[in-house]
């Protein structure tokens, strides 16, 4: 059933990556200073966290390791 596994991977990868792209774009919408108040420190923490999660996900593909599930919090 390798074909089925590939089909499942492609379907799920496309759905999840598209959902992640949509969510990142929504995060970008938070940059509107007319609607939101934030500090440079907030922005740095958001993007540092996202970069760490991308790196951890990539590592899982390279070595099969597991992730810890930490939740993001600004304060």
C-alpha positions in Angstrom: 0.0 0.0 0.0 2.9 2.5 -0.6 0.7 4.3 -3.1 -2.0 4.9 -0.5 0.5 6.1 2.0 1.8 8.6 -0.6 -1.7 9.8 -1.4 -2.5 10.3 2.3 0.8 12.2 2.8 0.2 14.5 -0.2 -3.4 15.2 0.8 -2.6 15.9 4.4 0.6 17.9 3.6 -1.3 20.1 1.2 -4.1 20.8 3.6 -1.8 21.4 6.6 0.6 23.6 4.7 -2.2 25.7 3.2 -3.7 26.0 6.7 -0.3 27.1 8.1 0.1 29.7 5.3 -3.4 31.1 6.0 -2.6 31.3 9.7 0.8 33.1 9.1 -1.0 35.6 6.9 -3.5 36.2 9.7 -0.6 36.8 12.1 0.7 39.3 9.5 -2.7 41.1 9.8 -1.8 41.8 13.4 0.7 44.4 12.2 -2.0 46.9 11.6 -1.2 49.5 14.3 -4.6 51.1 13.7 -6.2 48.0 15.3 -3.5 46.6 17.6 -0.9 47.7 20.0 2.3 45.7 20.3 6.0 46.1 21.1 9.1 45.1 19.2 9.7 42.5 21.9 6.2 41.0 21.1 7.0 40.8 17.4 10.4 39.3 18.0 9.0 36.6 20.3 6.2 35.7 17.8 8.7 35.2 15.0 11.4 33.5 17.1 8.7 31.0 18.3 7.5 30.4 14.7 11.1 29.9 13.5 11.8 27.5 16.3 8.7 25.4 15.4 9.6 25.3 11.7 13.1 24.2 12.6 11.7 21.5 15.0 9.3 20.2 12.3 12.1 20.0 9.8 14.3 18.1 12.3 11.5 15.6 12.7 11.7 14.8 9.0 15.4 14.4 9.2 15.8 12.2 12.3 12.2 11.1 13.3 12.4 12.8 16.7 9.3 13.8 18.7 8.3 17.4 19.5 7.3 18.7 22.9 4.0 20.5 22.7 4.6 23.9 24.3 1.9 26.6 24.0 2.8 30.2 23.0 2.2 33.0 25.4 3.4 36.6 25.2 3.5 37.4 28.9 
